Amino acid sequence: MSEAPAVILLVDDDPSVRQAFARILATESAWTVHTAPDGDAALAAARALRPDVIIADYAMPGLDGFALCRAVRADAHLADARFLVVSGFDSPERKVEGLRLGVDDYIGKPVDAGELLARVGVAVRLKRVDDQLREDRRKVERLHQRLEQSFDQLLHLLVHLVDLGRPGAAARGRRVAERATLLARQFDVPEEWHLDLQLAAQLHEMGLLVGTPLEGDEDGGDGHWRYTLVSGTLLQDVDRLAPVAELVEAIYENWDGSGVPGHRQKGQIPLRARFLRVLIDFERHLEAGGNVAAALERLARRAGTWYDPAVVQAVLPMLQDSAALPPELARRRLTVADLEEGMVLAADLRTASGLLLLADGATLTRGSLAIIRRRHSHDPILDGPWVRAGAG
């Protein structure tokens, strides 16, 4: 497919000069030439035409060549145009001033027809290259968005598979992720590290997909650390999940160095893995039929041996009421029909196919509600929707 003709806008207040330049430029069949008598008219014409190249005389009434260039560069719809100034400047300082304003090239007076065609031809080619680069960037951005969406769907699938293999794992993982995030904020863990922590909380049981749980001691040492190691091995094969794998593999390291698999101790154990160990053991005790008071007593008793004492000290008040979460994380589950404008999501909103409709923390609007309900009619939302208690 042939390219559309390049649009050239020629600006000069002298009619005879405009006509002469236009005749020269018209000899190039791949260009469409338009003219304007002054800077103000040129700016209006440029907004209508979106030219590839603007050729402007420097000395004009109203907007001169430099002022027109400044106005073009300030307009987001015109800023990509190549801008050439026709002038008889002898002063390098004046040329530098124009270049700093955004002038791309100069055509000296008196104008030679061959030079005019050559310089405009270069400007057209450079504009084509710029346009192609912008289009390539847009394609890369669209591809990146699709890859991000596919990655999100993969994570959703993994969590769902773990939950199928061990019912309740997804809900436990969410609780651990929420509380671990609170600890991360309390311990000033950088925000950009929170996502890996949340993923480790939700995917640490992934190793259960390749077998049945092993029986371990009463506190879960022997059997479960093997599956976190399998989980880490599976996760580290995905570059994006390698930091998650590092956390998962360190969950069953003990504060006093008696843990597995590497017998690391104290500060050798990643802080976020220390969060996960305490919270996961709390969940496992409740899952086994224990009560909150007994679970908290076990955490306190193991502080300084299995657990980081500072983490236990921070987590005990949080877990006094195992169902309680701070207002920003407390949530309730609704049906899609019950959603209302102004409510705030307390979890990512995904369809059965794994499509992410809205992220955790999004405020529902009339438009987003319409999209959610339309999508739900043929691609149902199975988990949730969850909204923050008291929001909306």
Secondary structure, 3 states (H helix, E strand, C coil): CCCCCEEEEEECCCHHHHHHHHHHHCCCCCEEEEEECCHHHHHHHHHHHCCCEEEEECCCCCCCHHHHHHHHHHCCCCCCCEEEEEECCCCHHHHHHHHHHCCCEEEECCCCHHHHHHHHHHHHHHHHHHHHHHHHHHHHHHHHHHHHHHHHHHHHHHHHHHHHHCCCHHHHHHHHHHHHHHHHHHCCCCHHHHHHHHHHHHHCCHHHHHCCCCCCCCCCHHHHHHHHHHHHHHHCCCHHHHHHHHHHHCCCCCCCCCCCCCCCCHHHCCHHHHHHHHHHHHHHHHHCCCCHHHHHHHHHHHECCCECHHHHHHHHHHHCCCCCCCCCCCEEECCHHHCCCCCEECCCEECCCCCEEECCCCECCHHHHHHHHHHHCCCCCCCCCEEECCCC
